[in-house]
Amino acid sequence: TKFAVVGITKAMALDHARQGIRINCICPGRVETPFVAARLKEYPDPKKAYEEMSATQAVGRMAKPEEIAAAALYLASEEAAFITGSHFLIDGGWSAGK
């Protein structure tokens, strides 16, 4: 579960911080992937299913893979040198409404 990933991220970050190893995790929401596209084809009206899934996001759409990748690149960069033990919710505001 994402909760377990967050927990192990925090524990590992504490274990390795003094070695200069940064450990973070990304918790994505719905992302437009080939897996999601295949699942949508199982619905009688894939376009309607896509629109309904997108509507559950506060921003009204699913994430693009590139948006998740951009966060990963940032976390791996020196600009994020002081970030460790954190989890990044990239879910278009879905969790904010929960």
C-alpha positions in Angstrom: 0.0 0.0 0.0 1.0 3.6 -0.3 0.9 3.9 3.5 3.5 1.1 3.7 5.7 2.8 1.1 5.6 6.1 3.0 6.5 4.3 6.3 9.5 2.5 4.8 10.6 5.7 3.0 10.7 7.6 6.4 12.5 4.7 8.1 15.1 4.3 5.4 15.6 8.1 5.1 16.6 8.2 8.8 18.8 5.2 8.5 20.8 6.7 5.6 20.6 10.5 6.0 24.1 10.8 7.5 25.5 8.9 4.5 24.2 11.6 2.2 21.6 9.3 0.7 18.2 10.9 0.2 15.2 8.7 0.1 11.8 10.0 -0.9 8.7 8.5 -2.5 6.1 9.7 -5.0 2.5 8.7 -4.5 0.7 9.3 -7.8 -3.0 9.4 -8.4 -4.5 8.4 -11.7 -2.0 8.6 -14.5 -2.7 8.2 -18.3 -0.8 5.0 -18.9 -1.1 2.1 -21.3 -2.5 0.1 -18.3 -5.3 2.6 -17.7 -6.0 2.8 -21.5 -6.4 -1.0 -21.6 -8.7 -0.9 -18.6 -10.8 1.8 -20.2 -11.3 -0.4 -23.3 -13.2 -2.9 -21.1 -16.0 -0.4 -20.5 -19.0 -0.2 -22.9 -18.2 3.5 -23.5 -14.4 4.0 -23.0 -14.6 7.8 -23.6 -17.3 8.2 -21.0 -15.4 6.1 -18.5 -12.3 8.2 -19.1 -14.3 11.4 -18.5 -15.8 10.0 -15.3 -12.3 8.9 -14.0 -10.9 12.4 -14.9 -13.8 14.1 -13.2 -12.8 12.5 -9.8 -9.7 14.6 -9.9 -9.9 18.1 -8.5 -8.1 19.4 -11.5 -10.5 17.6 -13.8 -8.0 15.3 -15.6 -5.5 12.5 -15.0 -1.8 13.1 -14.8 0.5 12.6 -17.7 3.5 10.3 -17.1 5.8 13.2 -17.9 4.4 15.1 -14.9 5.3 12.3 -12.5 8.7 11.9 -14.1 9.4 15.6 -13.6 8.8 15.2 -9.9 11.2 12.2 -9.8 13.9 14.2 -11.7 13.5 17.1 -9.3 13.9 14.8 -6.3 17.0 13.3 -7.8 18.5 16.7 -8.5 20.8 18.8 -6.3 18.0 21.4 -6.0 16.3 18.8 -3.7 19.5 18.2 -1.7 17.7 19.0 1.6 14.7 16.8 1.0 14.6 13.4 2.5 12.0 11.2 4.1 9.2 12.9 2.3 6.3 11.7 0.3 5.0 13.6 -2.6 1.3 13.3 -3.4 0.9 13.9 -7.1 -2.8 13.3 -7.5 -4.4 16.4 -9.0 -5.8 17.4 -5.6 -7.7 14.2 -5.1 -6.4 13.6 -1.6 -7.0 17.2 -0.6 -10.7 16.5 -1.0 -10.7 13.4 1.1 
